[in-house]
Amino acid sequence: MFARRTHPDATQSTGRLEAFTDGVFAIAATLLVLDLTSHSIGTVASDGDLLAGLRDMSGLFLNFVLSFVLLCLLWMTHTQQFENVARVDGVIVWLNNARLLFIVLIPFVTGLTTEYSAFLIGRVVMPVTFFFAVVISWLQWMWACRHRERMLPDLTDVQAAAIGRAGLSAAIISVAVIALSTVAGSIAFVLFFLDPVVTRLLQRGLPRDSAAS
């Protein structure tokens, strides 16, 4: 069987990549609930026992909701970026595959964080996983900006740079989340509420009518 030869600058439409990515995100979000369904509440003889068992699962619920929301935000970022991407090349495809590697790990690391939050590695493993997913997403956009005329034909250089700086904001905050999680655990993710502020700071100097976040 002969391997098909392609030009190194060849590109393709985004349809298949987007469909594959959407499917992986959906599966990862669904798998998050498995930790909830597999957790044993224990012996229940009254409503009080049931409520006590559910209270004991509060950390599990917190990390489940947190990971689900962050997955949704990563997916929304992906869809917003690809609304502007007309074509993709092999580099974009493999960067996307690398990002999805960390996406599918999220259900696993969420469980680790819940079970082993008393240990340093248990506290940082989830923030580190999200960090790599965010950084690879930013690198993917920066590669598209490097080939803007082919991949982002409907955006100006300034518009593409503004979106890139929004992605950089998320990457910077992810580093801060990792640092804070060493002592605060999953609560460190509240730092992402600063994303709009950091994004505006990074976009300073860009024309206001083009600096899309």
C-alpha positions, 0 to 999 in steps of 0.5 A: 500500500502506497502512502499518499504524498501531500504538499507540505503547505497543504491545508484542509477544511475544518469540518472533520477536525471540529466534529472530532473535537466536539465528540471528544469534549462531549465524551470527557464531560460525560465521563466526569459523572462516573465518579459520582455514580461509583461513589458509595454513600454507605449504609442509609437507614434514614433521610439524615443518613442520606444527607450526611452521605451527600455532605461527605461527597461535597468535595466530589461535587465541587470538583465535578462542577468545576471540571465541567464548567472549565471543560465548557469554557475550553470548548467555547474557546475552541468553537469561537476560535474555529469560527474564524479558521477557514483552513487547517494544516498538519500542525494545527491537527496535531496540536489539536490532538495534543490538546485533546490528550489533556482533555480526555485526562480531565475526568481521571485527574478530577478523581485524583484531586478529589481522592488525594487532595491532602497531597501536593501532587493530588492538589496540582494535577488538575490545574496542570492538566488544564494548563497544558490544554489552555497553552496548546489551544493558545499555540494552535491559535498562534500558529494560525496567526502565523499563516493568517492569509491562508487560515484566518483570511477574514481577520486583520492582523490586529484582530488575530493578535487580540484573540491571541492575547486573550488566549495568553491571558488564560495561559498566564492565569493557569500558571497562577492557578497551579501556584495557588493550588499548592496550598488552596487546592481546587479553590485556586481556579477562582483566579479565572474570574480575573481573565477579563481584566488580564485580557484587557491589560494585554490588549492595551495598545490595540485599536478598540474596534478590533480588540476582540476578546 
